[in-house]
Amino acid sequence: MRYRLLALDLDGTLLGPGDVIGARTLAAIAEARRRGVHVAVVTGRRFRSGRPLVEPLVDGGDFVFASSNGIVTRWACEGSRIFTGYLAPSDLGDLLAFLRDEEGGAPLVLADGFEAGVDFLYDREHEDPFWAGSFARLRPLFHRVERLPDDAPYPFIQIAMWSRPAPLDALAARFATRFGDRFTAHVVRNFKVGRAVFEAYPATSGKAHAVRRIAAHLGVAPSEICAIGDEVNDLEMLREAGLGIAMGDAQPAVLEAADVVTARHDEDGVGVAVERWVLGDLVPPPPLVP
């Protein structure tokens, strides 16, 4: 096989309508795995919320699940950690000082307390509707501490802030001016609900870093990686892969950066791509028109 590792984003890529993996995609991935291709799901979702969505892949055996933009990488079935790229307490302190104290925002602090049933840490409640909505909806997963970042029983994964797209785009520009390349930061849009999330984490973490480490762990060369995605947090993963594939309804920057373009996420685009470029074992032809 030309490609021995298939790195797949989840939302807008592997998942079709209703957050379900399409039949054509499942069949293509199953055949690729039967031929010895490794599969890694690489997502911005938390392990707790993302892992149940890939249950149909379990029949093919264990596979890698890199959650929270690849910061925590686990075996999907066994659940044990393979790699982590946590946020240092001093870095979280600087991020909180900027986002919360200077910008007046209400950021969510994601933590790796999966086994204890904890995904978020907080030291104060906020009136911000996005923070309060998350708190109300996911209350059992929140753990209060006396003061962040000093009082923390679990490692920090990343910091995130939900809002409307335009304010977060402006925030991201100010963030870049303030911190430069010290952190990786981006704004990911959720078109279903008309909002977006700003995410920041160590520059030494992220999806591309996770895929690089997964490939080395599995003995796969960079040229043997096929990565598929649709959002700005997939950009570096696609650029570094031997073959970077954009979904047909991907963000413009992703379409521009990809080597080739497949069908949309609601048209089994992953299945189409695996059939054509992984199982077909072809030298990539000109891009498909989205």
Buried (B, 14 or more C-beta within 10 A) or exposed (E): EBBBBBBBBBBBBBBBEEEEBBEBBBBBBBBBBEEEBBBBBBBBBBBBBBBEBBEBBEEBEBBBBBBBBBBBBBEBBEEEEBBBBBBEBEBBEBBBEBBBEEBEBBBBBBBBBBEEEBBBBBBEEBEBEBBEEBBEEBEEBBBEBEEBBEEBEBBBBBBBBBBEBEBBBEBBEEBEEEBEEBBBBBBBBEEEEEBBBBBBBBBEBBBBBBBBBBBEEBEBEEEBBBBBBBBBBBBBBBBBBBBBBBBBBBBEEBBEBBBBBBBBBBBBBBBBBBBBBBBEEEEBEEBBEB
